[in-house]
């Protein structure tokens, strides 16, 4: 099947098998390997990307379901050489160790903070959002601090 979508501001038209996941299309067809595949069952969240601004598990989304969509991957988070506030905050707060889950957390938080800029001010709500992705290395404290730091900066910058 032929599918067309925009990824990180660039329109692509590719042929895929109907059963091809969006994660596989992004990684194998477009070379965007920042989207990592962990469980491939939608549990871990490492494959999270934004589809029309909403965080989705790309391992559970078929590429054909993204027809006409605007997709943002971790490769599209930075603006050229300027890191996104989330990326800067993750580095500053030591919110990653092995880094495998990091792209999924970054995209999850990018979508959540765009939708709910004050998310960090409700600790229970922030914890509920973060609990949807799995990290086996950090214990989430650094991730929580990074989310709060980035949210504060994004509000100050008007992002």
Secondary structure as the mmCIF struct_conf table of DSSP 4:
data_model
#
loop_
_struct_conf.conf_type_id
_struct_conf.id
_struct_conf.beg_label_comp_id
_struct_conf.beg_label_asym_id
_struct_conf.beg_label_seq_id
_struct_conf.end_label_comp_id
_struct_conf.end_label_asym_id
_struct_conf.end_label_seq_id
STRN STRN1 UNK A 2 UNK A 7
TURN_TY1_P TURN_TY1_P1 UNK A 8 UNK A 9
STRN STRN2 UNK A 10 UNK A 15
TURN_TY1_P TURN_TY1_P2 UNK A 18 UNK A 19
STRN STRN3 UNK A 21 UNK A 21
HELX_RH_AL_P HELX_RH_AL_P1 UNK A 22 UNK A 24
HELX_RH_PI_P HELX_RH_PI_P1 UNK A 25 UNK A 29
TURN_TY1_P TURN_TY1_P3 UNK A 30 UNK A 30
TURN_TY1_P TURN_TY1_P4 UNK A 33 UNK A 34
BEND BEND1 UNK A 35 UNK A 35
BEND BEND2 UNK A 38 UNK A 44
TURN_TY1_P TURN_TY1_P5 UNK A 46 UNK A 47
STRN STRN4 UNK A 48 UNK A 51
TURN_TY1_P TURN_TY1_P6 UNK A 52 UNK A 53
STRN STRN5 UNK A 54 UNK A 57
TURN_TY1_P TURN_TY1_P7 UNK A 58 UNK A 60
BEND BEND3 UNK A 61 UNK A 61
STRN STRN6 UNK A 62 UNK A 62
HELX_RH_3T_P HELX_RH_3T_P1 UNK A 63 UNK A 66
TURN_TY1_P TURN_TY1_P8 UNK A 67 UNK A 68
STRN STRN7 UNK A 70 UNK A 72
HELX_RH_3T_P HELX_RH_3T_P2 UNK A 74 UNK A 76
TURN_TY1_P TURN_TY1_P9 UNK A 77 UNK A 77
BEND BEND4 UNK A 78 UNK A 78
STRN STRN8 UNK A 79 UNK A 79
TURN_TY1_P TURN_TY1_P10 UNK A 80 UNK A 81
STRN STRN9 UNK A 82 UNK A 82
HELX_RH_AL_P HELX_RH_AL_P2 UNK A 85 UNK A 92
TURN_TY1_P TURN_TY1_P11 UNK A 93 UNK A 94
BEND BEND5 UNK A 97 UNK A 98
TURN_TY1_P TURN_TY1_P12 UNK A 100 UNK A 101
HELX_RH_AL_P HELX_RH_AL_P3 UNK A 102 UNK A 115
TURN_TY1_P TURN_TY1_P13 UNK A 117 UNK A 118
HELX_RH_3T_P HELX_RH_3T_P3 UNK A 119 UNK A 121
HELX_RH_AL_P HELX_RH_AL_P4 UNK A 123 UNK A 130
TURN_TY1_P TURN_TY1_P14 UNK A 131 UNK A 132
BEND BEND6 UNK A 133 UNK A 133
BEND BEND7 UNK A 136 UNK A 138
BEND BEND8 UNK A 140 UNK A 140
HELX_RH_AL_P HELX_RH_AL_P5 UNK A 141 UNK A 157
TURN_TY1_P TURN_TY1_P15 UNK A 158 UNK A 158
#
